[in-house]
Amino acid sequence: MENHNPLLNFARMGEGEPLVILHGLFGSNKNWQSLSKFFSQYFDVLALDLRNHGESFHSDVIDYPSMVNDLHYLLNQLEIKSCRLLGHSMGGKVAMLYALQYPQLVSQLVVADIAPIAYQHNFDHLIDPIMSLKLDEMDTRSDVDKALKTDISDPQLRQFLLQSLSRKPDGWCWKNNWSAIKKHFDKIIGFQIPEEAQSGSWKVNIPTLFISGELSDYVDEIGKDVINHHFEKPHFRIINSANHWLHAEQPKQFTDAVMNFFRN
């Protein structure tokens, strides 16, 4: 873990009790703009960019203890003593570990389509084509999109990835730190428990809602068994006709599930 803590970038709107939103792998707080706006009717919403993503700092280190450390430092700097925490995918793992380490600072926890387990996913087929692009030869965003089309045929997926593409005075660049993500991908798909919680059976006693996409396989029976073992009375909710990006595919179902949980 690094000794210094640069502040994470975040977008803030609304007022009331803080609600902190953590995006998934390859994403940023921009993926949550519309939902942040909705939640800002009820909360002081802080949608973060995790390290090596969005407008946040780049680092050669990317693992869950470091991301938890980043979050804790930011909340300390903002003098936030308690918050609701919502995390999707990679952000959900950060949220779970934060709640484990700092239960006194989290009033309610929502984990979207991820379990506290290691996965076997591999995204080299996405990262390698991106890293092989010669951006200095690209004039427009459409040129970059066209160059990626051969390897990444899904237009929605390409548009999601292209949200990380930024135009600077000296040309195109990526906001996401693809090289660090690729180098430490085993840590991202893994799940590292803090040393102080490794001995014995770690347990999260905070009210927690696990939301899964009906068409997603990220939270299977094995994942649910692990959740039930480590979370005290977890709540489960399935979002119909949704895959892994359930909050984008079915936003109304998603926000209804979250608000119903927060109100109980």
QUICOR-V731317 format. One record per helix or strand of 3 or more residues. SS is the DSSP state (~ for helix, > for strand). FROM is the first residue (numbers start at 1). TO is the last residue. If there is no record, write none. Layout:
BEGIN
ss	from	to
SS	FROM	TO
SS	FROM	TO
END
This chain:
BEGIN
ss	from	to
>	10	13
>	18	22
~	29	39
>	44	48
~	64	77
>	83	88
~	90	101
~	103	105
>	106	112
~	124	132
~	135	137
~	141	149
~	155	162
>	165	168
>	171	174
~	178	183
~	185	189
~	195	198
>	207	213
~	221	230
>	235	239
~	246	249
~	251	263
END
